[in-house]
């Protein structure tokens, strides 16, 4: 059994060596990040880009971008 990467709430994807944020997300989530309507953060609240490297046990938190 391979380690997992947690994406948002209770969705998990298997960890693969060389995995990036982009490979862990759905196509719709990737498109929304590129459009600027969604942002990805690590468990410490730091924004992470689509090319950010993941390690086993990583957590990706997606947040809607609020337009003022």
CHARMM internal coordinates of N, CA and C (Angstrom, degrees):
IC EDIT
DIST 1 N 1 CA 1.4575
DIST 1 CA 1 C 1.5320
ANGL 1 N 1 CA 1 C 108.45
DIST 1 C 2 N 1.3189
ANGL 1 CA 1 C 2 N 116.24
DIHE 1 N 1 CA 1 C 2 N 131.70
DIST 2 N 2 CA 1.4646
ANGL 1 C 2 N 2 CA 119.43
DIHE 1 CA 1 C 2 N 2 CA -179.44
DIST 2 CA 2 C 1.5200
ANGL 2 N 2 CA 2 C 110.27
DIHE 1 C 2 N 2 CA 2 C -88.97
DIST 2 C 3 N 1.3360
ANGL 2 CA 2 C 3 N 116.68
DIHE 2 N 2 CA 2 C 3 N 153.90
DIST 3 N 3 CA 1.4670
ANGL 2 C 3 N 3 CA 120.20
DIHE 2 CA 2 C 3 N 3 CA 175.60
DIST 3 CA 3 C 1.5242
ANGL 3 N 3 CA 3 C 109.78
DIHE 2 C 3 N 3 CA 3 C -60.94
DIST 3 C 4 N 1.3117
ANGL 3 CA 3 C 4 N 115.67
DIHE 3 N 3 CA 3 C 4 N 162.70
DIST 4 N 4 CA 1.4626
ANGL 3 C 4 N 4 CA 120.94
DIHE 3 CA 3 C 4 N 4 CA -176.68
DIST 4 CA 4 C 1.5153
ANGL 4 N 4 CA 4 C 111.65
DIHE 3 C 4 N 4 CA 4 C -113.77
DIST 4 C 5 N 1.3169
ANGL 4 CA 4 C 5 N 115.01
DIHE 4 N 4 CA 4 C 5 N 156.20
DIST 5 N 5 CA 1.4585
ANGL 4 C 5 N 5 CA 123.81
DIHE 4 CA 4 C 5 N 5 CA 169.50
DIST 5 CA 5 C 1.5126
ANGL 5 N 5 CA 5 C 105.43
DIHE 4 C 5 N 5 CA 5 C -114.29
DIST 5 C 6 N 1.3172
ANGL 5 CA 5 C 6 N 116.53
DIHE 5 N 5 CA 5 C 6 N 127.86
DIST 6 N 6 CA 1.4561
ANGL 5 C 6 N 6 CA 120.49
DIHE 5 CA 5 C 6 N 6 CA -179.85
DIST 6 CA 6 C 1.5226
ANGL 6 N 6 CA 6 C 108.63
DIHE 5 C 6 N 6 CA 6 C -90.86
DIST 6 C 7 N 1.3175
ANGL 6 CA 6 C 7 N 115.70
DIHE 6 N 6 CA 6 C 7 N 129.22
DIST 7 N 7 CA 1.4605
ANGL 6 C 7 N 7 CA 121.43
DIHE 6 CA 6 C 7 N 7 CA 177.33
DIST 7 CA 7 C 1.5197
ANGL 7 N 7 CA 7 C 107.27
DIHE 6 C 7 N 7 CA 7 C -115.02
DIST 7 C 8 N 1.3179
ANGL 7 CA 7 C 8 N 115.48
DIHE 7 N 7 CA 7 C 8 N 118.96
DIST 8 N 8 CA 1.4586
ANGL 7 C 8 N 8 CA 123.41
DIHE 7 CA 7 C 8 N 8 CA 179.37
DIST 8 CA 8 C 1.5221
ANGL 8 N 8 CA 8 C 110.46
DIHE 7 C 8 N 8 CA 8 C 56.69
DIST 8 C 9 N 1.2740
ANGL 8 CA 8 C 9 N 118.01
DIHE 8 N 8 CA 8 C 9 N -129.66
DIST 9 N 9 CA 1.4608
ANGL 8 C 9 N 9 CA 121.53
DIHE 8 CA 8 C 9 N 9 CA -172.05
DIST 9 CA 9 C 1.5146
ANGL 9 N 9 CA 9 C 112.31
DIHE 8 C 9 N 9 CA 9 C -72.71
DIST 9 C 10 N 1.2722
ANGL 9 CA 9 C 10 N 118.35
DIHE 9 N 9 CA 9 C 10 N -100.34
DIST 10 N 10 CA 1.4590
ANGL 9 C 10 N 10 CA 120.59
DIHE 9 CA 9 C 10 N 10 CA -174.88
DIST 10 CA 10 C 1.5245
ANGL 10 N 10 CA 10 C 113.57
DIHE 9 C 10 N 10 CA 10 C -109.96
DIST 10 C 11 N 1.3231
ANGL 10 CA 10 C 11 N 117.16
DIHE 10 N 10 CA 10 C 11 N 25.13
DIST 11 N 11 CA 1.4599
ANGL 10 C 11 N 11 CA 119.86
DIHE 10 CA 10 C 11 N 11 CA 175.90
DIST 11 CA 11 C 1.5245
ANGL 11 N 11 CA 11 C 108.18
DIHE 10 C 11 N 11 CA 11 C -94.67
DIST 11 C 12 N 1.3030
ANGL 11 CA 11 C 12 N 116.24
DIHE 11 N 11 CA 11 C 12 N 128.57
DIST 12 N 12 CA 1.4540
ANGL 11 C 12 N 12 CA 121.10
DIHE 11 CA 11 C 12 N 12 CA -179.63
DIST 12 CA 12 C 1.5199
ANGL 12 N 12 CA 12 C 109.70
DIHE 11 C 12 N 12 CA 12 C -121.15
DIST 12 C 13 N 1.3200
ANGL 12 CA 12 C 13 N 116.39
DIHE 12 N 12 CA 12 C 13 N 145.60
DIST 13 N 13 CA 1.4570
ANGL 12 C 13 N 13 CA 121.06
DIHE 12 CA 12 C 13 N 13 CA 174.24
DIST 13 CA 13 C 1.5302
ANGL 13 N 13 CA 13 C 107.31
DIHE 12 C 13 N 13 CA 13 C -127.72
DIST 13 C 14 N 1.3238
ANGL 13 CA 13 C 14 N 117.79
DIHE 13 N 13 CA 13 C 14 N 146.56
DIST 14 N 14 CA 1.4665
ANGL 13 C 14 N 14 CA 119.15
DIHE 13 CA 13 C 14 N 14 CA 179.55
DIST 14 CA 14 C 1.5222
ANGL 14 N 14 CA 14 C 111.05
DIHE 13 C 14 N 14 CA 14 C -66.94
DIST 14 C 15 N 1.3102
ANGL 14 CA 14 C 15 N 115.79
DIHE 14 N 14 CA 14 C 15 N 140.93
DIST 15 N 15 CA 1.4611
ANGL 14 C 15 N 15 CA 120.94
DIHE 14 CA 14 C 15 N 15 CA 177.39
DIST 15 CA 15 C 1.5219
ANGL 15 N 15 CA 15 C 109.78
DIHE 14 C 15 N 15 CA 15 C -80.15
DIST 15 C 16 N 1.3198
ANGL 15 CA 15 C 16 N 115.28
DIHE 15 N 15 CA 15 C 16 N 134.56
DIST 16 N 16 CA 1.4615
ANGL 15 C 16 N 16 CA 122.00
DIHE 15 CA 15 C 16 N 16 CA 174.81
DIST 16 CA 16 C 1.5240
ANGL 16 N 16 CA 16 C 108.28
DIHE 15 C 16 N 16 CA 16 C -125.62
DIST 16 C 17 N 1.3223
ANGL 16 CA 16 C 17 N 119.36
DIHE 16 N 16 CA 16 C 17 N 140.05
DIST 17 N 17 CA 1.4638
ANGL 16 C 17 N 17 CA 120.77
DIHE 16 CA 16 C 17 N 17 CA 178.69
DIST 17 CA 17 C 1.5295
ANGL 17 N 17 CA 17 C 110.92
DIHE 16 C 17 N 17 CA 17 C -53.17
DIST 17 C 18 N 1.3187
ANGL 17 CA 17 C 18 N 115.87
DIHE 17 N 17 CA 17 C 18 N 137.27
DIST 18 N 18 CA 1.4609
ANGL 17 C 18 N 18 CA 121.20
DIHE 17 CA 17 C 18 N 18 CA -179.84
DIST 18 CA 18 C 1.5170
ANGL 18 N 18 CA 18 C 114.15
DIHE 17 C 18 N 18 CA 18 C 82.25
DIST 18 C 19 N 1.3037
ANGL 18 CA 18 C 19 N 117.42
DIHE 18 N 18 CA 18 C 19 N 7.24
DIST 19 N 19 CA 1.4611
ANGL 18 C 19 N 19 CA 121.90
DIHE 18 CA 18 C 19 N 19 CA -177.27
DIST 19 CA 19 C 1.5262
ANGL 19 N 19 CA 19 C 110.98
DIHE 18 C 19 N 19 CA 19 C -66.24
DIST 19 C 20 N 1.3361
ANGL 19 CA 19 C 20 N 115.27
DIHE 19 N 19 CA 19 C 20 N 140.80
DIST 20 N 20 CA 1.4637
ANGL 19 C 20 N 20 CA 121.59
DIHE 19 CA 19 C 20 N 20 CA 175.74
DIST 20 CA 20 C 1.5275
ANGL 20 N 20 CA 20 C 108.97
DIHE 19 C 20 N 20 CA 20 C -118.30
DIST 20 C 21 N 1.3110
ANGL 20 CA 20 C 21 N 115.35
DIHE 20 N 20 CA 20 C 21 N 171.22
DIST 21 N 21 CA 1.4631
ANGL 20 C 21 N 21 CA 120.56
DIHE 20 CA 20 C 21 N 21 CA 177.53
DIST 21 CA 21 C 1.5223
ANGL 21 N 21 CA 21 C 109.29
DIHE 20 C 21 N 21 CA 21 C -56.13
DIST 21 C 22 N 1.3185
ANGL 21 CA 21 C 22 N 116.15
DIHE 21 N 21 CA 21 C 22 N -42.86
DIST 22 N 22 CA 1.4724
ANGL 21 C 22 N 22 CA 121.31
DIHE 21 CA 21 C 22 N 22 CA -177.91
DIST 22 CA 22 C 1.5212
ANGL 22 N 22 CA 22 C 112.02
DIHE 21 C 22 N 22 CA 22 C -57.16
DIST 22 C 23 N 1.3202
ANGL 22 CA 22 C 23 N 117.94
DIHE 22 N 22 CA 22 C 23 N -41.11
DIST 23 N 23 CA 1.4603
ANGL 22 C 23 N 23 CA 120.04
DIHE 22 CA 22 C 23 N 23 CA -176.91
DIST 23 CA 23 C 1.5259
ANGL 23 N 23 CA 23 C 112.54
DIHE 22 C 23 N 23 CA 23 C -74.70
DIST 23 C 24 N 1.3316
ANGL 23 CA 23 C 24 N 117.72
DIHE 23 N 23 CA 23 C 24 N -18.15
DIST 24 N 24 CA 1.4597
ANGL 23 C 24 N 24 CA 121.12
DIHE 23 CA 23 C 24 N 24 CA -179.63
DIST 24 CA 24 C 1.5300
ANGL 24 N 24 CA 24 C 112.61
DIHE 23 C 24 N 24 CA 24 C -86.89
DIST 24 C 25 N 1.3296
ANGL 24 CA 24 C 25 N 117.18
DIHE 24 N 24 CA 24 C 25 N -16.52
DIST 25 N 25 CA 1.4643
ANGL 24 C 25 N 25 CA 120.95
DIHE 24 CA 24 C 25 N 25 CA -175.11
DIST 25 CA 25 C 1.5224
ANGL 25 N 25 CA 25 C 111.69
DIHE 24 C 25 N 25 CA 25 C -96.56
DIST 25 C 26 N 1.3265
ANGL 25 CA 25 C 26 N 115.14
DIHE 25 N 25 CA 25 C 26 N 162.60
DIST 26 N 26 CA 1.4613
ANGL 25 C 26 N 26 CA 120.51
DIHE 25 CA 25 C 26 N 26 CA 175.26
DIST 26 CA 26 C 1.5265
ANGL 26 N 26 CA 26 C 108.26
DIHE 25 C 26 N 26 CA 26 C -78.40
DIST 26 C 27 N 1.3302
ANGL 26 CA 26 C 27 N 117.79
DIHE 26 N 26 CA 26 C 27 N 160.94
DIST 27 N 27 CA 1.4710
ANGL 26 C 27 N 27 CA 119.99
DIHE 26 CA 26 C 27 N 27 CA 177.15
DIST 27 CA 27 C 1.5346
ANGL 27 N 27 CA 27 C 112.17
DIHE 26 C 27 N 27 CA 27 C -57.00
DIST 27 C 28 N 1.3190
ANGL 27 CA 27 C 28 N 116.89
DIHE 27 N 27 CA 27 C 28 N -38.35
DIST 28 N 28 CA 1.4752
ANGL 27 C 28 N 28 CA 120.38
DIHE 27 CA 27 C 28 N 28 CA 179.76
DIST 28 CA 28 C 1.5245
ANGL 28 N 28 CA 28 C 110.78
DIHE 27 C 28 N 28 CA 28 C -64.44
DIST 28 C 29 N 1.3339
ANGL 28 CA 28 C 29 N 117.31
DIHE 28 N 28 CA 28 C 29 N -42.19
DIST 29 N 29 CA 1.4640
ANGL 28 C 29 N 29 CA 120.47
DIHE 28 CA 28 C 29 N 29 CA 179.08
DIST 29 CA 29 C 1.5225
ANGL 29 N 29 CA 29 C 110.38
DIHE 28 C 29 N 29 CA 29 C -65.34
DIST 29 C 30 N 1.3156
ANGL 29 CA 29 C 30 N 118.04
DIHE 29 N 29 CA 29 C 30 N -41.76
DIST 30 N 30 CA 1.4724
ANGL 29 C 30 N 30 CA 121.00
DIHE 29 CA 29 C 30 N 30 CA 177.96
DIST 30 CA 30 C 1.5182
ANGL 30 N 30 CA 30 C 110.71
DIHE 29 C 30 N 30 CA 30 C -61.58
DIST 30 C 31 N 1.3287
ANGL 30 CA 30 C 31 N 117.42
DIHE 30 N 30 CA 30 C 31 N -43.68
DIST 31 N 31 CA 1.4626
ANGL 30 C 31 N 31 CA 120.95
DIHE 30 CA 30 C 31 N 31 CA 179.14
DIST 31 CA 31 C 1.5220
ANGL 31 N 31 CA 31 C 111.13
DIHE 30 C 31 N 31 CA 31 C -61.59
DIST 31 C 32 N 1.3167
ANGL 31 CA 31 C 32 N 116.53
DIHE 31 N 31 CA 31 C 32 N -43.02
DIST 32 N 32 CA 1.4733
ANGL 31 C 32 N 32 CA 120.26
DIHE 31 CA 31 C 32 N 32 CA -179.16
DIST 32 CA 32 C 1.5244
ANGL 32 N 32 CA 32 C 111.56
DIHE 31 C 32 N 32 CA 32 C -65.86
DIST 32 C 33 N 1.3270
ANGL 32 CA 32 C 33 N 117.80
DIHE 32 N 32 CA 32 C 33 N -35.64
DIST 33 N 33 CA 1.4668
ANGL 32 C 33 N 33 CA 120.13
DIHE 32 CA 32 C 33 N 33 CA 176.45
DIST 33 CA 33 C 1.5227
ANGL 33 N 33 CA 33 C 109.41
DIHE 32 C 33 N 33 CA 33 C -66.44
DIST 33 C 34 N 1.3122
ANGL 33 CA 33 C 34 N 117.63
DIHE 33 N 33 CA 33 C 34 N -43.58
DIST 34 N 34 CA 1.4739
ANGL 33 C 34 N 34 CA 121.13
DIHE 33 CA 33 C 34 N 34 CA 178.07
DIST 34 CA 34 C 1.5285
ANGL 34 N 34 CA 34 C 111.63
DIHE 33 C 34 N 34 CA 34 C -62.33
DIST 34 C 35 N 1.3423
ANGL 34 CA 34 C 35 N 116.95
DIHE 34 N 34 CA 34 C 35 N -35.47
DIST 35 N 35 CA 1.4690
ANGL 34 C 35 N 35 CA 121.71
DIHE 34 CA 34 C 35 N 35 CA 179.02
DIST 35 CA 35 C 1.5246
ANGL 35 N 35 CA 35 C 111.89
DIHE 34 C 35 N 35 CA 35 C -75.94
DIST 35 C 36 N 1.3249
ANGL 35 CA 35 C 36 N 117.51
DIHE 35 N 35 CA 35 C 36 N -18.69
DIST 36 N 36 CA 1.4619
ANGL 35 C 36 N 36 CA 121.34
DIHE 35 CA 35 C 36 N 36 CA -179.72
DIST 36 CA 36 C 1.5147
ANGL 36 N 36 CA 36 C 114.42
DIHE 35 C 36 N 36 CA 36 C 90.11
DIST 36 C 37 N 1.3317
ANGL 36 CA 36 C 37 N 118.55
DIHE 36 N 36 CA 36 C 37 N 12.35
DIST 37 N 37 CA 1.4694
ANGL 36 C 37 N 37 CA 120.72
DIHE 36 CA 36 C 37 N 37 CA 179.09
DIST 37 CA 37 C 1.5258
ANGL 37 N 37 CA 37 C 112.37
DIHE 36 C 37 N 37 CA 37 C -95.51
DIST 37 C 38 N 1.3393
ANGL 37 CA 37 C 38 N 116.54
DIHE 37 N 37 CA 37 C 38 N -4.22
DIST 38 N 38 CA 1.4599
ANGL 37 C 38 N 38 CA 122.41
DIHE 37 CA 37 C 38 N 38 CA -179.46
DIST 38 CA 38 C 1.5172
ANGL 38 N 38 CA 38 C 107.66
DIHE 37 C 38 N 38 CA 38 C -144.66
DIST 38 C 39 N 1.3488
ANGL 38 CA 38 C 39 N 117.15
DIHE 38 N 38 CA 38 C 39 N 144.07
DIST 39 N 39 CA 1.4610
ANGL 38 C 39 N 39 CA 121.27
DIHE 38 CA 38 C 39 N 39 CA 177.32
DIST 39 CA 39 C 1.5209
ANGL 39 N 39 CA 39 C 108.24
DIHE 38 C 39 N 39 CA 39 C -128.92
DIST 39 C 40 N 1.3360
ANGL 39 CA 39 C 40 N 115.49
DIHE 39 N 39 CA 39 C 40 N 150.21
DIST 40 N 40 CA 1.4617
ANGL 39 C 40 N 40 CA 122.01
DIHE 39 CA 39 C 40 N 40 CA 179.03
DIST 40 CA 40 C 1.5256
ANGL 40 N 40 CA 40 C 109.29
DIHE 39 C 40 N 40 CA 40 C -109.17
DIST 40 C 41 N 1.3408
ANGL 40 CA 40 C 41 N 115.90
DIHE 40 N 40 CA 40 C 41 N 138.30
DIST 41 N 41 CA 1.4576
ANGL 40 C 41 N 41 CA 122.88
DIHE 40 CA 40 C 41 N 41 CA -179.98
DIST 41 CA 41 C 1.5226
ANGL 41 N 41 CA 41 C 109.97
DIHE 40 C 41 N 41 CA 41 C -132.15
DIST 41 C 42 N 1.3406
ANGL 41 CA 41 C 42 N 116.27
DIHE 41 N 41 CA 41 C 42 N 155.06
DIST 42 N 42 CA 1.4567
ANGL 41 C 42 N 42 CA 119.13
DIHE 41 CA 41 C 42 N 42 CA 173.12
DIST 42 CA 42 C 1.5251
ANGL 42 N 42 CA 42 C 108.48
DIHE 41 C 42 N 42 CA 42 C -87.05
DIST 42 C 43 N 1.3268
ANGL 42 CA 42 C 43 N 117.55
DIHE 42 N 42 CA 42 C 43 N 179.05
DIST 43 N 43 CA 1.4707
ANGL 42 C 43 N 43 CA 120.66
DIHE 42 CA 42 C 43 N 43 CA -176.25
DIST 43 CA 43 C 1.5214
ANGL 43 N 43 CA 43 C 113.70
DIHE 42 C 43 N 43 CA 43 C -65.65
DIST 43 C 44 N 1.3534
ANGL 43 CA 43 C 44 N 117.23
DIHE 43 N 43 CA 43 C 44 N -13.71
DIST 44 N 44 CA 1.4620
ANGL 43 C 44 N 44 CA 120.86
DIHE 43 CA 43 C 44 N 44 CA 179.40
DIST 44 CA 44 C 1.5233
ANGL 44 N 44 CA 44 C 112.09
DIHE 43 C 44 N 44 CA 44 C -95.50
DIST 44 C 45 N 1.3456
ANGL 44 CA 44 C 45 N 116.73
DIHE 44 N 44 CA 44 C 45 N 1.14
DIST 45 N 45 CA 1.4551
ANGL 44 C 45 N 45 CA 120.82
DIHE 44 CA 44 C 45 N 45 CA 178.46
DIST 45 CA 45 C 1.5078
ANGL 45 N 45 CA 45 C 115.02
DIHE 44 C 45 N 45 CA 45 C 90.13
DIST 45 C 46 N 1.3359
ANGL 45 CA 45 C 46 N 118.19
DIHE 45 N 45 CA 45 C 46 N 7.50
DIST 46 N 46 CA 1.4570
ANGL 45 C 46 N 46 CA 121.42
DIHE 45 CA 45 C 46 N 46 CA 178.38
DIST 46 CA 46 C 1.5286
ANGL 46 N 46 CA 46 C 109.49
DIHE 45 C 46 N 46 CA 46 C -85.89
DIST 46 C 47 N 1.3205
ANGL 46 CA 46 C 47 N 115.46
DIHE 46 N 46 CA 46 C 47 N 133.10
DIST 47 N 47 CA 1.4638
ANGL 46 C 47 N 47 CA 118.87
DIHE 46 CA 46 C 47 N 47 CA 178.29
DIST 47 CA 47 C 1.5264
ANGL 47 N 47 CA 47 C 109.61
DIHE 46 C 47 N 47 CA 47 C -67.65
DIST 47 C 48 N 1.3229
ANGL 47 CA 47 C 48 N 115.67
DIHE 47 N 47 CA 47 C 48 N 138.33
DIST 48 N 48 CA 1.4592
ANGL 47 C 48 N 48 CA 121.30
DIHE 47 CA 47 C 48 N 48 CA 179.16
DIST 48 CA 48 C 1.5237
ANGL 48 N 48 CA 48 C 108.46
DIHE 47 C 48 N 48 CA 48 C -124.49
DIST 48 C 49 N 1.3113
ANGL 48 CA 48 C 49 N 115.78
DIHE 48 N 48 CA 48 C 49 N 142.36
DIST 49 N 49 CA 1.4566
ANGL 48 C 49 N 49 CA 120.78
DIHE 48 CA 48 C 49 N 49 CA 179.26
DIST 49 CA 49 C 1.5190
ANGL 49 N 49 CA 49 C 111.34
DIHE 48 C 49 N 49 CA 49 C -88.11
DIST 49 C 50 N 1.3039
ANGL 49 CA 49 C 50 N 116.15
DIHE 49 N 49 CA 49 C 50 N 171.13
DIST 50 N 50 CA 1.4586
ANGL 49 C 50 N 50 CA 121.63
DIHE 49 CA 49 C 50 N 50 CA -178.68
DIST 50 CA 50 C 1.5195
ANGL 50 N 50 CA 50 C 112.56
DIHE 49 C 50 N 50 CA 50 C -62.33
DIST 50 C 51 N 1.3136
ANGL 50 CA 50 C 51 N 118.50
DIHE 50 N 50 CA 50 C 51 N -28.43
DIST 51 N 51 CA 1.4676
ANGL 50 C 51 N 51 CA 121.58
DIHE 50 CA 50 C 51 N 51 CA -178.28
DIST 51 CA 51 C 1.5236
ANGL 51 N 51 CA 51 C 112.34
DIHE 50 C 51 N 51 CA 51 C -89.15
DIST 51 C 52 N 1.3344
ANGL 51 CA 51 C 52 N 117.42
DIHE 51 N 51 CA 51 C 52 N 0.86
DIST 52 N 52 CA 1.4618
ANGL 51 C 52 N 52 CA 120.88
DIHE 51 CA 51 C 52 N 52 CA 179.79
DIST 52 CA 52 C 1.5179
ANGL 52 N 52 CA 52 C 111.95
DIHE 51 C 52 N 52 CA 52 C -61.59
DIST 52 C 53 N 1.3408
ANGL 52 CA 52 C 53 N 116.07
DIHE 52 N 52 CA 52 C 53 N 135.56
DIST 53 N 53 CA 1.4655
ANGL 52 C 53 N 53 CA 121.49
DIHE 52 CA 52 C 53 N 53 CA -179.46
DIST 53 CA 53 C 1.5261
ANGL 53 N 53 CA 53 C 110.27
DIHE 52 C 53 N 53 CA 53 C -76.53
DIST 53 C 54 N 1.3247
ANGL 53 CA 53 C 54 N 114.99
DIHE 53 N 53 CA 53 C 54 N 145.96
DIST 54 N 54 CA 1.4606
ANGL 53 C 54 N 54 CA 121.40
DIHE 53 CA 53 C 54 N 54 CA 177.29
DIST 54 CA 54 C 1.5239
ANGL 54 N 54 CA 54 C 109.84
DIHE 53 C 54 N 54 CA 54 C -113.19
DIST 54 C 55 N 1.3167
ANGL 54 CA 54 C 55 N 115.20
DIHE 54 N 54 CA 54 C 55 N 154.75
DIST 55 N 55 CA 1.4545
ANGL 54 C 55 N 55 CA 121.13
DIHE 54 CA 54 C 55 N 55 CA 174.84
DIST 55 CA 55 C 1.5259
ANGL 55 N 55 CA 55 C 107.27
DIHE 54 C 55 N 55 CA 55 C -126.51
DIST 55 C 56 N 1.3298
ANGL 55 CA 55 C 56 N 117.85
DIHE 55 N 55 CA 55 C 56 N 165.06
DIST 56 N 56 CA 1.4642
ANGL 55 C 56 N 56 CA 119.20
DIHE 55 CA 55 C 56 N 56 CA 179.26
DIST 56 CA 56 C 1.5280
ANGL 56 N 56 CA 56 C 110.36
DIHE 55 C 56 N 56 CA 56 C -55.68
DIST 56 C 57 N 1.3047
ANGL 56 CA 56 C 57 N 116.65
DIHE 56 N 56 CA 56 C 57 N 135.10
DIST 57 N 57 CA 1.4626
ANGL 56 C 57 N 57 CA 121.83
DIHE 56 CA 56 C 57 N 57 CA -179.65
DIST 57 CA 57 C 1.5098
ANGL 57 N 57 CA 57 C 114.48
DIHE 56 C 57 N 57 CA 57 C 85.94
DIST 57 C 58 N 1.3251
ANGL 57 CA 57 C 58 N 118.23
DIHE 57 N 57 CA 57 C 58 N 2.17
DIST 58 N 58 CA 1.4713
ANGL 57 C 58 N 58 CA 120.95
DIHE 57 CA 57 C 58 N 58 CA 177.63
DIST 58 CA 58 C 1.5207
ANGL 58 N 58 CA 58 C 110.07
DIHE 57 C 58 N 58 CA 58 C -60.70
DIST 58 C 59 N 1.3164
ANGL 58 CA 58 C 59 N 114.77
DIHE 58 N 58 CA 58 C 59 N 156.58
DIST 59 N 59 CA 1.4590
ANGL 58 C 59 N 59 CA 120.46
DIHE 58 CA 58 C 59 N 59 CA 176.31
DIST 59 CA 59 C 1.5201
ANGL 59 N 59 CA 59 C 108.36
DIHE 58 C 59 N 59 CA 59 C -131.97
DIST 59 C 60 N 1.3215
ANGL 59 CA 59 C 60 N 116.56
DIHE 59 N 59 CA 59 C 60 N 132.09
DIST 60 N 60 CA 1.4592
ANGL 59 C 60 N 60 CA 122.58
DIHE 59 CA 59 C 60 N 60 CA 177.99
DIST 60 CA 60 C 1.5291
ANGL 60 N 60 CA 60 C 107.20
DIHE 59 C 60 N 60 CA 60 C -113.29
DIST 60 C 61 N 1.3097
ANGL 60 CA 60 C 61 N 115.84
DIHE 60 N 60 CA 60 C 61 N 124.74
DIST 61 N 61 CA 1.4625
ANGL 60 C 61 N 61 CA 121.07
DIHE 60 CA 60 C 61 N 61 CA 178.56
DIST 61 CA 61 C 1.5188
ANGL 61 N 61 CA 61 C 107.55
DIHE 60 C 61 N 61 CA 61 C -112.27
DIST 61 C 62 N 1.3190
ANGL 61 CA 61 C 62 N 116.79
DIHE 61 N 61 CA 61 C 62 N 124.31
DIST 62 N 62 CA 1.4640
ANGL 61 C 62 N 62 CA 121.66
DIHE 61 CA 61 C 62 N 62 CA -179.72
DIST 62 CA 62 C 1.5199
ANGL 62 N 62 CA 62 C 109.50
DIHE 61 C 62 N 62 CA 62 C -100.85
DIST 62 C 63 N 1.3294
ANGL 62 CA 62 C 63 N 115.72
DIHE 62 N 62 CA 62 C 63 N 134.29
DIST 63 N 63 CA 1.4641
ANGL 62 C 63 N 63 CA 120.89
DIHE 62 CA 62 C 63 N 63 CA 179.79
DIST 63 CA 63 C 1.5193
ANGL 63 N 63 CA 63 C 109.30
DIHE 62 C 63 N 63 CA 63 C -130.12
DIST 63 C 64 N 1.3339
ANGL 63 CA 63 C 64 N 114.36
DIHE 63 N 63 CA 63 C 64 N 138.37
DIST 64 N 64 CA 1.4582
ANGL 63 C 64 N 64 CA 121.13
DIHE 63 CA 63 C 64 N 64 CA 175.28
DIST 64 CA 64 C 1.5310
ANGL 64 N 64 CA 64 C 108.42
DIHE 63 C 64 N 64 CA 64 C -67.64
DIST 64 C 65 N 1.3239
ANGL 64 CA 64 C 65 N 116.49
DIHE 64 N 64 CA 64 C 65 N 143.26
DIST 65 N 65 CA 1.4505
ANGL 64 C 65 N 65 CA 121.90
DIHE 64 CA 64 C 65 N 65 CA 175.11
DIST 65 CA 65 C 1.5193
ANGL 65 N 65 CA 65 C 107.59
DIHE 64 C 65 N 65 CA 65 C -89.33
DIST 65 C 66 N 1.3167
ANGL 65 CA 65 C 66 N 116.08
DIHE 65 N 65 CA 65 C 66 N 122.45
DIST 66 N 66 CA 1.4732
ANGL 65 C 66 N 66 CA 121.23
DIHE 65 CA 65 C 66 N 66 CA -179.13
DIST 66 CA 66 C 1.5177
ANGL 66 N 66 CA 66 C 108.28
DIHE 65 C 66 N 66 CA 66 C -89.77
DIST 66 C 67 N 1.3204
ANGL 66 CA 66 C 67 N 115.89
DIHE 66 N 66 CA 66 C 67 N 120.63
DIST 67 N 67 CA 1.4637
ANGL 66 C 67 N 67 CA 121.29
DIHE 66 CA 66 C 67 N 67 CA 178.77
DIST 67 CA 67 C 1.5242
ANGL 67 N 67 CA 67 C 108.70
DIHE 66 C 67 N 67 CA 67 C -87.24
DIST 67 C 68 N 1.3158
ANGL 67 CA 67 C 68 N 116.96
DIHE 67 N 67 CA 67 C 68 N 126.75
DIST 68 N 68 CA 1.4644
ANGL 67 C 68 N 68 CA 121.67
DIHE 67 CA 67 C 68 N 68 CA -178.39
DIST 68 CA 68 C 1.5074
ANGL 68 N 68 CA 68 C 111.39
DIHE 67 C 68 N 68 CA 68 C -85.44
END
COOR INIT
IC SEED 1 N 1 CA 1 C
IC BUILD
